[in-house]
Amino acid sequence: MASESEITNGPKHVAIIMDGNGRWAQARGRPRLFGHHAGAKRVKQNVRACKGLGVKYLTIFAFSTENWKRTQSEVSGLMSLFRQYIRREARGLRDEGVRVRFIGDRVKLDDKLIALMDELELMTAQNDEVHLTIALNYGGRDEVARATKRLAQDVAAGLLKPQDVDEETLPKYLDTYVLPDPDLVIRTSGEARISNFLLWQSAYAEYEFVDTLWPDFSPEEFGKIVKSYGRRDRRFGAVLA
Ligand code: FPP
């Protein structure tokens, strides 16, 4: 696997759309949840790989605002997997220096899960090795709408003037306000869509769509993509001399 010293100009913030758990399970004649459990193991390995790859921020799409439309048994299975993941991994994440944050709208999540999320955020709040952000009940449009609502409330309360609202102001109201924008967005499973993920934040991100299904996405493949990013010519719309 790539070592940090080999990676120059690597992405500091990588966001991943972890897709393909269902197809991975189906190919093995197993229920979809079997694929999600295998996906959770890959989350663990790939989070661990970040430090060696020089990836300081990793943001993963675990559950979208659209995912509620899945069957009730898949949704409750996923919610129980998230609870399990937090319970099982909390200490390891804390001890490995990972700071965990959650983004997305919490209102639809159950109280037990919210309490675990709060606890994990709190117990890793002093960490700074790797910043893991888990998007749960997250949708980019929903996030912008919620941000705009809060911004409008501040305008109504006289805390902000309409003429002061600009590209610097709005992101302060987004769930990701403490994070840098992603440099690289990876989507697994061969679909070339961004599916409402980090819409505002990914304006200048590079995209990498790979055919691998998420439960097969190894730290080695992750490392190769991170290394190839360093070789890209990124100009942010400018022509560099
Ligand atoms: C998409 O695959 C995946 C999800 C909607 C869930 C992502 C969840 C995990 C990777 C599990 C663990 C996550 C954490 C943070 C513990 P899909 O079901 O849409 O696959 P398909 O397109 O093949 O049906």
py3Dmol code that shows the C-alpha trace and the ligand (Angstrom):
import py3Dmol

protein = """\
ATOM      1  CA  MET A   1       0.000   0.000   0.000  1.00  0.00           C
ATOM      2  CA  ALA A   2       1.066   3.585  -0.577  1.00  0.00           C
ATOM      3  CA  SER A   3       2.943   5.205   2.219  1.00  0.00           C
ATOM      4  CA  GLU A   4       2.409   8.846   3.090  1.00  0.00           C
ATOM      5  CA  SER A   5       5.870   9.800   1.888  1.00  0.00           C
ATOM      6  CA  GLU A   6       5.029   8.621  -1.646  1.00  0.00           C
ATOM      7  CA  ILE A   7       1.967  10.850  -1.842  1.00  0.00           C
ATOM      8  CA  THR A   8       2.572  14.460  -2.712  1.00  0.00           C
ATOM      9  CA  ASN A   9      -0.306  16.846  -3.366  1.00  0.00           C
ATOM     10  CA  GLY A  10      -2.731  14.161  -2.239  1.00  0.00           C
ATOM     11  CA  PRO A  11      -6.338  14.980  -1.398  1.00  0.00           C
ATOM     12  CA  LYS A  12      -6.758  16.238   2.154  1.00  0.00           C
ATOM     13  CA  HIS A  13     -10.506  15.625   2.124  1.00  0.00           C
ATOM     14  CA  VAL A  14     -12.008  12.601   0.412  1.00  0.00           C
ATOM     15  CA  ALA A  15     -15.764  12.002   0.302  1.00  0.00           C
ATOM     16  CA  ILE A  16     -17.133   8.583  -0.597  1.00  0.00           C
ATOM     17  CA  ILE A  17     -20.510   7.443  -1.888  1.00  0.00           C
ATOM     18  CA  MET A  18     -20.450   3.836  -0.710  1.00  0.00           C
ATOM     19  CA  ASP A  19     -22.644   2.095  -3.245  1.00  0.00           C
ATOM     20  CA  GLY A  20     -23.162  -1.525  -4.228  1.00  0.00           C
ATOM     21  CA  ASN A  21     -23.799  -3.335  -0.927  1.00  0.00           C
ATOM     22  CA  GLY A  22     -27.120  -4.713  -2.164  1.00  0.00           C
ATOM     23  CA  ARG A  23     -25.724  -6.062  -5.433  1.00  0.00           C
ATOM     24  CA  TRP A  24     -22.736  -7.542  -3.615  1.00  0.00           C
ATOM     25  CA  ALA A  25     -25.081  -9.503  -1.335  1.00  0.00           C
ATOM     26  CA  GLN A  26     -27.397 -10.457  -4.185  1.00  0.00           C
ATOM     27  CA  ALA A  27     -24.476 -11.908  -6.148  1.00  0.00           C
ATOM     28  CA  ARG A  28     -23.926 -14.243  -3.189  1.00  0.00           C
ATOM     29  CA  GLY A  29     -27.588 -15.149  -2.838  1.00  0.00           C
ATOM     30  CA  ARG A  30     -27.761 -13.336   0.488  1.00  0.00           C
ATOM     31  CA  PRO A  31     -30.092 -10.637   1.867  1.00  0.00           C
ATOM     32  CA  ARG A  32     -29.194  -7.003   1.265  1.00  0.00           C
ATOM     33  CA  LEU A  33     -28.322  -6.469   4.929  1.00  0.00           C
ATOM     34  CA  PHE A  34     -25.532  -8.996   4.576  1.00  0.00           C
ATOM     35  CA  GLY A  35     -24.004  -6.586   2.066  1.00  0.00           C
ATOM     36  CA  HIS A  36     -24.404  -3.634   4.431  1.00  0.00           C
ATOM     37  CA  HIS A  37     -22.609  -5.559   7.184  1.00  0.00           C
ATOM     38  CA  ALA A  38     -19.761  -6.364   4.781  1.00  0.00           C
ATOM     39  CA  GLY A  39     -19.787  -2.656   3.845  1.00  0.00           C
ATOM     40  CA  ALA A  40     -19.347  -1.688   7.488  1.00  0.00           C
ATOM     41  CA  LYS A  41     -16.157  -3.794   7.641  1.00  0.00           C
ATOM     42  CA  ARG A  42     -14.797  -1.864   4.663  1.00  0.00           C
ATOM     43  CA  VAL A  43     -15.632   1.397   6.411  1.00  0.00           C
ATOM     44  CA  LYS A  44     -13.448   0.341   9.302  1.00  0.00           C
ATOM     45  CA  GLN A  45     -10.499  -0.664   7.079  1.00  0.00           C
ATOM     46  CA  ASN A  46     -10.673   2.409   4.900  1.00  0.00           C
ATOM     47  CA  VAL A  47     -10.926   4.790   7.857  1.00  0.00           C
ATOM     48  CA  ARG A  48      -7.832   3.127   9.274  1.00  0.00           C
ATOM     49  CA  ALA A  49      -6.026   3.555   5.933  1.00  0.00           C
ATOM     50  CA  CYS A  50      -6.536   7.335   5.895  1.00  0.00           C
ATOM     51  CA  LYS A  51      -3.643   8.197   8.173  1.00  0.00           C
ATOM     52  CA  GLY A  52      -1.082   6.414   6.002  1.00  0.00           C
ATOM     53  CA  LEU A  53      -2.526   7.969   2.870  1.00  0.00           C
ATOM     54  CA  GLY A  54      -2.360  11.518   4.185  1.00  0.00           C
ATOM     55  CA  VAL A  55      -6.155  11.835   4.035  1.00  0.00           C
ATOM     56  CA  LYS A  56      -7.006  14.105   6.951  1.00  0.00           C
ATOM     57  CA  TYR A  57     -10.750  14.284   6.311  1.00  0.00           C
ATOM     58  CA  LEU A  58     -12.962  11.413   5.202  1.00  0.00           C
ATOM     59  CA  THR A  59     -16.683  11.940   4.702  1.00  0.00           C
ATOM     60  CA  ILE A  60     -18.882   8.935   3.985  1.00  0.00           C
ATOM     61  CA  PHE A  61     -22.474   8.722   2.782  1.00  0.00           C
ATOM     62  CA  ALA A  62     -24.114   6.187   5.085  1.00  0.00           C
ATOM     63  CA  PHE A  63     -27.822   7.001   4.705  1.00  0.00           C
ATOM     64  CA  SER A  64     -29.501   9.512   2.442  1.00  0.00           C
ATOM     65  CA  THR A  65     -32.747  11.433   2.854  1.00  0.00           C
ATOM     66  CA  GLU A  66     -34.021   9.227  -0.004  1.00  0.00           C
ATOM     67  CA  ASN A  67     -33.043   5.937   1.653  1.00  0.00           C
ATOM     68  CA  TRP A  68     -36.214   5.983   3.822  1.00  0.00           C
ATOM     69  CA  LYS A  69     -38.028   4.767   0.703  1.00  0.00           C
ATOM     70  CA  ARG A  70     -36.389   1.332   1.067  1.00  0.00           C
ATOM     71  CA  THR A  71     -38.309  -1.500   2.702  1.00  0.00           C
ATOM     72  CA  GLN A  72     -39.011  -1.098   6.387  1.00  0.00           C
ATOM     73  CA  SER A  73     -36.846  -4.124   7.198  1.00  0.00           C
ATOM     74  CA  GLU A  74     -33.840  -2.752   5.295  1.00  0.00           C
ATOM     75  CA  VAL A  75     -34.211   0.669   6.937  1.00  0.00           C
ATOM     76  CA  SER A  76     -34.479  -0.775  10.444  1.00  0.00           C
ATOM     77  CA  GLY A  77     -31.612  -3.171   9.701  1.00  0.00           C
ATOM     78  CA  LEU A  78     -29.427  -0.254   8.623  1.00  0.00           C
ATOM     79  CA  MET A  79     -30.357   1.794  11.705  1.00  0.00           C
ATOM     80  CA  SER A  80     -29.476  -1.123  13.924  1.00  0.00           C
ATOM     81  CA  LEU A  81     -26.179  -1.552  12.026  1.00  0.00           C
ATOM     82  CA  PHE A  82     -25.320   2.099  12.676  1.00  0.00           C
ATOM     83  CA  ARG A  83     -26.006   1.633  16.395  1.00  0.00           C
ATOM     84  CA  GLN A  84     -23.902  -1.527  16.427  1.00  0.00           C
ATOM     85  CA  TYR A  85     -21.063   0.167  14.523  1.00  0.00           C
ATOM     86  CA  ILE A  86     -20.927   3.045  17.010  1.00  0.00           C
ATOM     87  CA  ARG A  87     -21.046   0.747  20.034  1.00  0.00           C
ATOM     88  CA  ARG A  88     -18.384  -1.570  18.640  1.00  0.00           C
ATOM     89  CA  GLU A  89     -15.999   0.946  17.122  1.00  0.00           C
ATOM     90  CA  ALA A  90     -16.230   3.904  19.510  1.00  0.00           C
ATOM     91  CA  ARG A  91     -13.217   3.053  21.668  1.00  0.00           C
ATOM     92  CA  GLY A  92     -11.031   2.037  18.729  1.00  0.00           C
ATOM     93  CA  LEU A  93     -11.832   5.258  16.891  1.00  0.00           C
ATOM     94  CA  ARG A  94     -11.067   7.309  19.975  1.00  0.00           C
ATOM     95  CA  ASP A  95      -7.781   5.500  20.626  1.00  0.00           C
ATOM     96  CA  GLU A  96      -6.673   5.798  17.006  1.00  0.00           C
ATOM     97  CA  GLY A  97      -7.071   9.570  17.071  1.00  0.00           C
ATOM     98  CA  VAL A  98     -10.147   9.724  14.851  1.00  0.00           C
ATOM     99  CA  ARG A  99     -12.541  12.613  15.410  1.00  0.00           C
ATOM    100  CA  VAL A 100     -16.044  11.589  14.423  1.00  0.00           C
ATOM    101  CA  ARG A 101     -18.802  13.963  13.351  1.00  0.00           C
ATOM    102  CA  PHE A 102     -22.239  13.346  11.923  1.00  0.00           C
ATOM    103  CA  ILE A 103     -23.962  15.462   9.308  1.00  0.00           C
ATOM    104  CA  GLY A 104     -27.558  15.307   8.128  1.00  0.00           C
ATOM    105  CA  ASP A 105     -30.915  15.991   9.713  1.00  0.00           C
ATOM    106  CA  ARG A 106     -31.299  14.161  13.010  1.00  0.00           C
ATOM    107  CA  VAL A 107     -35.033  14.732  13.436  1.00  0.00           C
ATOM    108  CA  LYS A 108     -36.070  11.451  11.827  1.00  0.00           C
ATOM    109  CA  LEU A 109     -33.480   9.321  13.634  1.00  0.00           C
ATOM    110  CA  ASP A 110     -34.413   7.401  16.754  1.00  0.00           C
ATOM    111  CA  ASP A 111     -33.402   8.693  20.174  1.00  0.00           C
ATOM    112  CA  LYS A 112     -31.114   5.788  20.969  1.00  0.00           C
ATOM    113  CA  LEU A 113     -29.097   6.333  17.797  1.00  0.00           C
ATOM    114  CA  ILE A 114     -28.943  10.095  18.374  1.00  0.00           C
ATOM    115  CA  ALA A 115     -27.643   9.528  21.909  1.00  0.00           C
ATOM    116  CA  LEU A 116     -24.903   7.217  20.587  1.00  0.00           C
ATOM    117  CA  MET A 117     -23.969   9.746  17.888  1.00  0.00           C
ATOM    118  CA  ASP A 118     -23.710  12.536  20.484  1.00  0.00           C
ATOM    119  CA  GLU A 119     -21.610  10.353  22.756  1.00  0.00           C
ATOM    120  CA  LEU A 120     -19.200   9.368  19.971  1.00  0.00           C
ATOM    121  CA  GLU A 121     -18.803  12.987  18.854  1.00  0.00           C
ATOM    122  CA  LEU A 122     -18.097  14.001  22.425  1.00  0.00           C
ATOM    123  CA  MET A 123     -15.653  11.214  23.223  1.00  0.00           C
ATOM    124  CA  THR A 124     -13.590  11.894  20.081  1.00  0.00           C
ATOM    125  CA  ALA A 125     -13.840  15.693  20.210  1.00  0.00           C
ATOM    126  CA  GLN A 126     -10.182  16.116  21.242  1.00  0.00           C
ATOM    127  CA  ASN A 127      -8.832  13.992  18.372  1.00  0.00           C
ATOM    128  CA  ASP A 128      -7.145  15.447  15.320  1.00  0.00           C
ATOM    129  CA  GLU A 129      -5.383  12.616  13.417  1.00  0.00           C
ATOM    130  CA  VAL A 130      -8.236  11.894  11.013  1.00  0.00           C
ATOM    131  CA  HIS A 131     -11.623  13.595  10.829  1.00  0.00           C
ATOM    132  CA  LEU A 132     -14.340  11.101   9.946  1.00  0.00           C
ATOM    133  CA  THR A 133     -17.713  12.571   9.040  1.00  0.00           C
ATOM    134  CA  ILE A 134     -20.648  10.224   8.670  1.00  0.00           C
ATOM    135  CA  ALA A 135     -23.602  11.480   6.648  1.00  0.00           C
ATOM    136  CA  LEU A 136     -26.789  10.054   8.171  1.00  0.00           C
ATOM    137  CA  ASN A 137     -30.185  11.104   6.889  1.00  0.00           C
ATOM    138  CA  TYR A 138     -28.232  13.487   4.720  1.00  0.00           C
ATOM    139  CA  GLY A 139     -29.258  15.136   1.451  1.00  0.00           C
ATOM    140  CA  GLY A 140     -27.428  18.046  -0.160  1.00  0.00           C
ATOM    141  CA  ARG A 141     -30.598  19.920  -1.091  1.00  0.00           C
ATOM    142  CA  ASP A 142     -32.097  19.308   2.339  1.00  0.00           C
ATOM    143  CA  GLU A 143     -28.901  20.653   3.928  1.00  0.00           C
ATOM    144  CA  VAL A 144     -28.994  23.827   1.794  1.00  0.00           C
ATOM    145  CA  ALA A 145     -32.705  24.286   2.595  1.00  0.00           C
ATOM    146  CA  ARG A 146     -32.083  23.870   6.348  1.00  0.00           C
ATOM    147  CA  ALA A 147     -29.116  26.250   6.145  1.00  0.00           C
ATOM    148  CA  THR A 148     -31.185  28.834   4.270  1.00  0.00           C
ATOM    149  CA  LYS A 149     -33.935  28.608   6.859  1.00  0.00           C
ATOM    150  CA  ARG A 150     -31.471  29.366   9.667  1.00  0.00           C
ATOM    151  CA  LEU A 151     -29.878  32.131   7.647  1.00  0.00           C
ATOM    152  CA  ALA A 152     -33.309  33.690   7.021  1.00  0.00           C
ATOM    153  CA  GLN A 153     -34.043  33.493  10.751  1.00  0.00           C
ATOM    154  CA  ASP A 154     -30.810  35.399  11.467  1.00  0.00           C
ATOM    155  CA  VAL A 155     -31.799  38.027   8.890  1.00  0.00           C
ATOM    156  CA  ALA A 156     -35.256  38.319  10.458  1.00  0.00           C
ATOM    157  CA  ALA A 157     -33.663  38.694  13.888  1.00  0.00           C
ATOM    158  CA  GLY A 158     -31.424  41.483  12.603  1.00  0.00           C
ATOM    159  CA  LEU A 159     -28.219  39.478  13.091  1.00  0.00           C
ATOM    160  CA  LEU A 160     -27.374  39.474   9.387  1.00  0.00           C
ATOM    161  CA  LYS A 161     -28.065  41.935   6.573  1.00  0.00           C
ATOM    162  CA  PRO A 162     -29.379  40.526   3.252  1.00  0.00           C
ATOM    163  CA  GLN A 163     -26.659  42.455   1.389  1.00  0.00           C
ATOM    164  CA  ASP A 164     -24.009  40.648   3.452  1.00  0.00           C
ATOM    165  CA  VAL A 165     -25.089  37.192   2.277  1.00  0.00           C
ATOM    166  CA  ASP A 166     -22.469  35.826  -0.092  1.00  0.00           C
ATOM    167  CA  GLU A 167     -20.493  32.676  -0.907  1.00  0.00           C
ATOM    168  CA  GLU A 168     -18.626  32.983   2.380  1.00  0.00           C
ATOM    169  CA  THR A 169     -21.747  33.411   4.506  1.00  0.00           C
ATOM    170  CA  LEU A 170     -23.960  30.555   3.352  1.00  0.00           C
ATOM    171  CA  PRO A 171     -21.490  27.699   4.031  1.00  0.00           C
ATOM    172  CA  LYS A 172     -21.294  28.826   7.659  1.00  0.00           C
ATOM    173  CA  TYR A 173     -24.869  27.553   7.993  1.00  0.00           C
ATOM    174  CA  LEU A 174     -24.186  24.168   6.357  1.00  0.00           C
ATOM    175  CA  ASP A 175     -23.733  20.997   8.439  1.00  0.00           C
ATOM    176  CA  THR A 176     -20.130  20.907   7.216  1.00  0.00           C
ATOM    177  CA  TYR A 177     -19.226  24.413   8.416  1.00  0.00           C
ATOM    178  CA  VAL A 178     -16.100  23.237  10.229  1.00  0.00           C
ATOM    179  CA  LEU A 179     -14.803  21.074   7.360  1.00  0.00           C
ATOM    180  CA  PRO A 180     -12.791  22.030   4.295  1.00  0.00           C
ATOM    181  CA  ASP A 181     -14.435  21.289   0.941  1.00  0.00           C
ATOM    182  CA  PRO A 182     -13.751  17.803  -0.431  1.00  0.00           C
ATOM    183  CA  ASP A 183     -10.905  17.569  -2.943  1.00  0.00           C
ATOM    184  CA  LEU A 184     -11.977  14.200  -4.250  1.00  0.00           C
ATOM    185  CA  VAL A 185     -15.319  12.397  -4.340  1.00  0.00           C
ATOM    186  CA  ILE A 186     -15.283   8.660  -4.988  1.00  0.00           C
ATOM    187  CA  ARG A 187     -18.356   6.628  -5.899  1.00  0.00           C
ATOM    188  CA  THR A 188     -18.232   2.866  -6.026  1.00  0.00           C
ATOM    189  CA  SER A 189     -20.358   0.359  -7.964  1.00  0.00           C
ATOM    190  CA  GLY A 190     -20.183   1.804 -11.478  1.00  0.00           C
ATOM    191  CA  GLU A 191     -22.896   4.458 -11.138  1.00  0.00           C
ATOM    192  CA  ALA A 192     -21.812   7.892 -12.356  1.00  0.00           C
ATOM    193  CA  ARG A 193     -24.149  10.054 -10.252  1.00  0.00           C
ATOM    194  CA  ILE A 194     -23.625  12.272  -7.240  1.00  0.00           C
ATOM    195  CA  SER A 195     -27.027  11.493  -5.713  1.00  0.00           C
ATOM    196  CA  ASN A 196     -27.484  14.687  -3.714  1.00  0.00           C
ATOM    197  CA  PHE A 197     -24.165  14.324  -1.831  1.00  0.00           C
ATOM    198  CA  LEU A 198     -22.287  17.462  -0.700  1.00  0.00           C
ATOM    199  CA  LEU A 199     -23.713  19.526  -3.556  1.00  0.00           C
ATOM    200  CA  TRP A 200     -22.418  22.899  -2.433  1.00  0.00           C
ATOM    201  CA  GLN A 201     -19.126  21.616  -1.045  1.00  0.00           C
ATOM    202  CA  SER A 202     -18.084  19.593  -4.122  1.00  0.00           C
ATOM    203  CA  ALA A 203     -18.215  22.476  -6.611  1.00  0.00           C
ATOM    204  CA  TYR A 204     -14.504  22.066  -7.410  1.00  0.00           C
ATOM    205  CA  ALA A 205     -13.957  18.452  -6.367  1.00  0.00           C
ATOM    206  CA  GLU A 206     -12.506  15.801  -8.637  1.00  0.00           C
ATOM    207  CA  TYR A 207     -14.769  12.806  -9.162  1.00  0.00           C
ATOM    208  CA  GLU A 208     -13.704   9.209  -9.424  1.00  0.00           C
ATOM    209  CA  PHE A 209     -16.274   6.582 -10.354  1.00  0.00           C
ATOM    210  CA  VAL A 210     -15.099   3.014  -9.896  1.00  0.00           C
ATOM    211  CA  ASP A 211     -16.856  -0.246 -10.804  1.00  0.00           C
ATOM    212  CA  THR A 212     -15.917  -2.008  -7.565  1.00  0.00           C
ATOM    213  CA  LEU A 213     -18.857  -2.674  -5.243  1.00  0.00           C
ATOM    214  CA  TRP A 214     -18.352  -1.034  -1.836  1.00  0.00           C
ATOM    215  CA  PRO A 215     -17.799  -4.280   0.143  1.00  0.00           C
ATOM    216  CA  ASP A 216     -14.907  -5.052  -2.255  1.00  0.00           C
ATOM    217  CA  PHE A 217     -13.362  -1.577  -2.072  1.00  0.00           C
ATOM    218  CA  SER A 218     -10.038  -2.300  -0.393  1.00  0.00           C
ATOM    219  CA  PRO A 219      -7.567   0.113   1.209  1.00  0.00           C
ATOM    220  CA  GLU A 220      -5.209  -0.815  -1.691  1.00  0.00           C
ATOM    221  CA  GLU A 221      -7.683   0.454  -4.280  1.00  0.00           C
ATOM    222  CA  PHE A 222      -8.351   3.521  -2.124  1.00  0.00           C
ATOM    223  CA  GLY A 223      -4.605   4.146  -1.991  1.00  0.00           C
ATOM    224  CA  LYS A 224      -4.227   3.901  -5.768  1.00  0.00           C
ATOM    225  CA  ILE A 225      -6.962   6.489  -6.323  1.00  0.00           C
ATOM    226  CA  VAL A 226      -5.447   8.828  -3.740  1.00  0.00           C
ATOM    227  CA  LYS A 227      -2.054   8.526  -5.437  1.00  0.00           C
ATOM    228  CA  SER A 228      -3.453   9.188  -8.898  1.00  0.00           C
ATOM    229  CA  TYR A 229      -5.148  12.355  -7.599  1.00  0.00           C
ATOM    230  CA  GLY A 230      -1.738  13.839  -6.815  1.00  0.00           C
ATOM    231  CA  ARG A 231      -0.871  13.622 -10.510  1.00  0.00           C
ATOM    232  CA  ARG A 232      -3.871  15.646 -11.681  1.00  0.00           C
ATOM    233  CA  ASP A 233      -3.631  19.232 -12.810  1.00  0.00           C
ATOM    234  CA  ARG A 234      -6.133  21.165 -10.696  1.00  0.00           C
ATOM    235  CA  ARG A 235      -6.729  24.766 -11.699  1.00  0.00           C
ATOM    236  CA  PHE A 236     -10.001  25.756  -9.983  1.00  0.00           C
ATOM    237  CA  GLY A 237     -11.131  27.537 -13.141  1.00  0.00           C
ATOM    238  CA  ALA A 238      -7.948  29.571 -13.437  1.00  0.00           C
ATOM    239  CA  VAL A 239      -5.223  29.375 -16.067  1.00  0.00           C
ATOM    240  CA  LEU A 240      -1.980  28.931 -14.193  1.00  0.00           C
ATOM    241  CA  ALA A 241       1.264  30.255 -15.601  1.00  0.00           C
TER     242      ALA A 241
END
"""
ligand_1 = """\
24
FPP
C -25.590 1.751 -0.831
O -25.594 0.448 -1.353
C -25.298 1.735 0.557
C -26.078 2.246 1.546
C -27.375 2.919 1.308
C -25.689 2.143 2.931
C -24.270 2.427 3.233
C -23.981 1.757 4.482
C -22.873 1.076 4.756
C -21.672 0.986 3.900
C -22.891 0.311 6.002
C -22.123 0.757 7.105
C -21.884 2.175 7.301
C -21.443 2.648 8.471
C -21.127 4.072 8.662
C -21.265 1.752 9.608
P -26.940 -0.085 -1.973
O -27.694 -0.764 -0.900
O -27.666 1.018 -2.645
O -26.412 -1.117 -3.035
P -27.084 -1.465 -4.417
O -27.015 -0.222 -5.258
O -26.223 -2.553 -4.930
O -28.482 -1.896 -4.133
"""
view = py3Dmol.view(width=600, height=400)
view.addModel(protein, "pdb")
view.setStyle({"model": 0}, {"cartoon": {"style": "trace"}})
view.addModel(ligand_1, "xyz")
view.setStyle({"model": 1}, {"stick": {}})
view.zoomTo()
view.show()
